[in-house]
Amino acid sequence: MIKNILLVFLLITSLAISAQRTNSSPYSFFGIGEEFNPVTAEQSAMGGIGVAFSHYKYLNFTNPAAYADLRYTTYSFGVLNNELTIDNGSEVQSTNSTSLSYFALAFPLGSKAGMSFGIQPISSVGYSLVNETLDASGGITERSIFSGEGGVSRVYTSFGIKIFKKLSIGFEADYSFGNIENSITNQIAGISLSTKYKESTIVRGGALTLGAQYKKVLKKDLVLSTGATLKMGNDLKVTGDEYLYSLTFTNVGNEFGRDTISQSSVSGNYKLPLKATLGVGLGETDKWYVGVEYENQEAIETTGFLNTTNAPYKYSESNRISLGGYYLPKINSISSYWHRVTYRAGVRLEKTGLLVDGSGLNTNFTQVNDFGMSFGLGLPLRQLSTVNMGFEFGKRGTTNNNLIQENYFNFRLSLSLTDTQWFQKRKID
């Protein structure tokens, strides 16, 4: 069994490394791409909460201390389908993309500890933007094509242990890696030769997260839970090369005949400050739960060729507040399958920390905010395994200051397989 699980894990890991998510968001142009919080499909359906939540069979990507309550081996993978509508105030476009969102394995270590490891993307780049200059008659005199692809993933290992009856602590170590390619192609009417600037970079960096959870039984089965995590400040090192070369295009639009004009190495760092998350929740295990959490991080700093001093974007303090929970009518119902289904819902408001100037003067920056509402279902399979579905509607950005507003619909699907036989002593006759 263990060998089979590890084989599947390695296979999916290799696929995730070679097939980064294709993203259509113009905001993925900035930094290391469109960043997203690592959450399970279950957490996403509850507005992304998880710092104060723990369960005997569910994974938790927010707080490693939650694995102290894990009692069964669970391996899970999830996929994400993103439908995006892009509005610049005068034109609307729609796109669609599907990607693997995570693959993870978690298992208990005795009765007071547990751990998990896995892989998941943390950012994606995938945009294609065209800027055209017109003459008095409406003809195109100059065209600039901005495009990018790639992204960053992370591998992690988490450990949680109960040090007192009510208090659990944990830590998580992760390593981020990825490749990003950005390019700008310039074409001038009447000139057959075009120029292209390309930037190919490699992103690497590690991080450490500390977590804690405290639970208190108020009366009968009613439990008050609190949680906190600190993701320590870390650097993402970016190295690579930049090229400037000439080219022509065939009649069908393919590039042809490149002559390198210049080539040089580039390097820089994303300095990620301490990220703190606090949360509180109330509920009864396998009946209902409601929680709220707040996350805050100071502005990202950039060095080297990544410095944003004279760029059309910069970073500020980011924060997020989420509210969500679940309801399970009757976990052991015999008369109705739908009474055994877990119903989840949540809402999320996020200030991303990205400031963009759409005027081109680098003096009038607008904050990019993100708002989402979500709900989902946990459909039970045999034993303790579940199929989890999550639906999220949201809006990111604005059409003010020549920016872009994105309306998105995310559909998340995950399979959580729970094995009740792992780490149990077998009797031999």
N, C-alpha and C positions, 0 to 999 in steps of 0.2 A: 504493500500500500504506500509506504513512505517513498520508495523508489519511483513509483508511478507519479505521485504528486510532484516530486522534485523534477521529473522529466518534463511534465506539463509546464511547470513553472519556468524552466530554462527555455522551453520552446517559445512561450508567450513573451518572455523577456527578450529573446532575440528578435521577435517580430516587432515589439514595441520600440526597440532601439533603431531598427531599420525603417520603420514606418511611422514617422512623426505625424501628429495630427495636422491635417490641412485645414487652416483657418481662413475665413474670408473677412475678418474684421479689419477695417482700416487702422484701428488703434493698435494692432499688432505691429505696426511700423515702428513704434517707439520702444526703446530699451531692449529687453530680451524677449519682447513679444507680449501678447495678451496673457497676463498671469491669472491663475485661478487657484483658490484654496483647495488643498487636497481633502476631499470628503468622500464618504461612501454614498451610495445611492440612497440609503436609509437616512443619513444625515442631511443630504441635500433636500430631501422631501420635507424635512422639518426646519427649513430655513438655514441649514448649515450648522445647527447647534451640535455640541458634543463635549465641550470641556467639562461639564458637570455630570454627564450621562455615562453610565456603564451598564453592561448586561452580561449575563453568563454565556452568551453565544455570539454576540455581535462584535464586529471589528469597530475600531474607533481610530480615525486618523488624526484627531484633534488633540487628545490627551493620552499619553502612554500609560499614565497611572490607572486607566480604565481596565487594562489587561490583568490587574490583580483580581478582578471579579470573574474572569473567564473560566468556565468549567468544562468546555467542550472544544475539541479541535474544529476549527472552521477555516475553510479555504474559499475564497470568493474572487470573482472577477466581474468587472462592469464595463459597459459600453455607453457611449454618449452620442446621441444624434442632435445636431444643432441646426435649427432653421433660423436664418437671420434676414431681417429686412432693414436695409440701409437707406436713410433719408437725409439728403443734404439741403433740404429746403425747397428744391426745385425738381429733383429727380429721385425716384425710389427704385431700388434694386433688391432682389431676393436671392439668397444662396442657401445651400444645404451641405452639411458635412457630417461624417460619422467616424468615430475613433474609439480605440480602447482607452478606457479611463483609469483602470488599475487592475492589478493582479496581486493578491496578498494571501498569506497563510498565517494563522494565529493558533496557538495551542497553550494549554495550562502547564505550569510547572509546579506540581503538587497542588495543595489546596489554598495557597495564599499568594501565588505568583503566576504570571503568564507572559508570553512574548509574541511578537509578530514580526514578519519581514515581508517585503514586497517591492513593487515598482509601480510608478505612476508619473504621468506628465505633470509639470508645474507651469509651463508656458508654451505658447505656440505662435509661430509666425506664418502668415499666409495672406498676402495682400497683392493687389495689382491696381495701381492708380494711374490715371492719364491726365496730364495737364497740357492744354493746347492754347496756342496764341493765334488769334485770327486777325486778318487784315480788314480793311474797310468794306470789302465786298463779301466778307464771311469766309474767305479761304484760309486754310491752315498754313501758317508761316513757320511755325515751330511746334514740335511735340516732344514732351518728356514723359517717359514711362517709368514709374516707380514699382518695383516688385520685390517680394521677399518670401522666403520659405524656411522651414526648420522649426526648432523648438528645443526646450530643455526638459529633461526627465530627471527623476531622482530614484535611487534605491535607498531603502531604509531598514533599520531594525529597531524595534521598540521593546521595552521591558517594564513591567509594573509589578509591584509587590506591596502587600498589606503589612505595614509595620505595627499598627495597632488595630483594634477591632473596627474602629470607625475611620481610620486614616490610611490612605494608600498614596504611594509616591511612584514615580516612574521617570524614565529618560528615553530619549530617542536620538539616534545618530543617523544622519543621512548624507548621501553624496550626490550632488547634482552634476549633470553632464549633458552636453548637446552641441549641435552645430547649427549655425544661422548664416544665411546668405542673403544679402541685400544688394540691389543693383539699381542704377539710374541710366536709362538709355535716352540720348538726345538726338533728334532728327530735325534737320532744317530743310524746308521745301526747296527743290531745285538742286540740292546737293546729294549725290548718291552715297557718299560716305558718311556714316554716323559714328558717334562715339558712345562708349559704355563704360561706366564706373561700376566696379563690383567689389564688394567687401565680403570675404569669407572668414568666419570666425569660429573658434572653439570655446565653449563655456565650461568651466570646471570649478567646483567648490564644495566644501563640507559644512555641516551645521549640527548643532546640539540643542535639543529641546528638553527642558525639565518640566515635570508636571506633578500635580497633587490633587487628590479628591478627598472630601470629608463628607460622611453620611451620618445622619441622625434620625432614628425612628421617633416620630412625634407621638403617634398613637396607633395601636393595632398594626396595620401594614403600611401606613402612611409614612413616606420617607422624604426628608429634606436633604438635598444633595448640593454641595458646592464644589467648584473646581477652579483651577488656575494653571496656566502654562506660561513659561518664559522660553521663547526661542532666542538663544543667545545671538548677539551680533556676529556677522560673518561676512566674508568677501567672496564674491564670484569673480574669478579671474577670467578675463577674455583676451585671447590671443588669436592672431591670424594674419592675413595678407589683404592688401588692397591693390586693385589693378585698374589701369586706364588703358583701353585699347580701342582701335577703330574696327569697323565692320560694315558690311553691306547686308541687305535683305533680299532674299529671293522673291519671286512673284507670289508665293504662298505664305510669305512672312517669316521664313526660317533664316536664322543668322548664318552669314557666310563670310569667309575671308577675314580673320582676326589678325591684326598687327598690334603687338603690345607697345604702348607708348611709355608707360612707367609701371613700376611694381615696387612695393615697399611693405615692410612688416608693421603691424599695429598691435598695441596692447593697452589694457586698461582694467579697471576694477569697478564693480558695483559693490559699494559698501552698504550692506544691509544692517540697519540698526536693530536693537533689541525689540522683539515683538511680544507684547503681553496680552493674554486673553483671560477674562474672568467670566464666570457664569454661575447661575443658581437654578435649581430645578426642584419640582415637587411632584410626587406621584406614587403609584403602587405598581410593583413589578408585575409585568404581563397583564396590566389592566389599563393604566393611563399614565401619562407623563406630560408635563409642560415645563419649559425652561426658557431662560433668556440669557444671552451672553454678549459681551462687549470686547472688541479687539482693537488695539491701538499700536501704531508704529510711527516713529519719527521719520523724517524725510530721508529717502535714499540719497547717498552721495556717489558721485561718479568721478573717476580720475582718468588720466591719459586721453586717448582719442574718444572716450565716452563722455568727456566733460560737456555739460549742457549749458555752460555760461552764455554762449552766443547761439544757442539752438532754439528752434520754435517750440520746444517743450522743456519742462523741468519737473522736479518732484517736490511735494510737500508732505506734511503729516497725513497719514491715512488712518481710517478707522471704520469699523463695521459694528452694527448692532443687529442681532437676530433674535427672533421669537418663534418658537415652534413646539411641537409635541406629537404624541400619538394616542390612539384609543384602540383597545382590543376588547371587543364585547365579551367573549368567553373562550379562553384558550383551549379548553377541553370539550367544547360543544360537540355533541354527537348528532343532534337534529339538524344543524345548519352549518354548512361549510363557511358561509360568509360571516358567521359569528367568530370563526377562528382567524379571519383576515385582520391584519393590522392596518389601521387607517392613520395616515400621517398628513400634517399640514404645517406651513410655516411662512414667515415673511422675513425679508432681509433688506437692509438699507446700508449702502457702503459708499464711503468717500474713498476713491481708489488711490488718491495721492498723486495722480497724473494731471499736470496742468499743461494745456495746449494753447498756443496763440495762432488763431486762424487768420489774423490780419497780415501776417508776414513781416511785422515790425519788431517782433520779439519783445513787446512792451505791454500787451494786453492779453494776459493768460486767463483761461477759463478752466475751472475744476471739472473733471470728468467723474460724474457720479453714476452709481449703479443701484437699481431697485428691482427686486424680484419677489414674486409670490409663488409658492410651491405646494404641491400635495402629492400623495403617493399611496401605494398599496403594498403590503407584504403578504404574498400568497403562499400559504403553507404547503409544503410537500410532505413526503413520508418522513418519519422521525422528526427532527428539528430543522430540516433544511427549508429554505424559502426562495421564492422568486420575488424580487423587489422591483417595483416600477415607480419612477418619479417623474413628475411633470412640473416644469417651471416656466412661468411667463415673466418677462422683465424688460426693462428699458435701461440703456446705457448711453451717456453722452447727451448732447443737445445740438440743435441747429443754430443756436446763437453764436456770434463771433465766427461765422463761416466754418463751424464744426459740423460733425455728423452725429445724428441720432440713430442708435441701433435698437430695434425691437426684436427680441429673441424668444424662441420657444425651445427649451431643452427637454428632451426625453431621455431619461436614464433607465437602463435595465441592468440588473445584476443577478447573479446566481450565487447564493450562499449555501454551501454544502457543509453540513455539520455531522461529524463522525463521533458517535458516542462510544466507540470501541478503542480509540487510541489511548495509549498509556494506561490501559487496564490490564491487570495481571490475569493471564489465562490459566485456567485450571487444567492440569494434565492428569488424566486417569491412569 
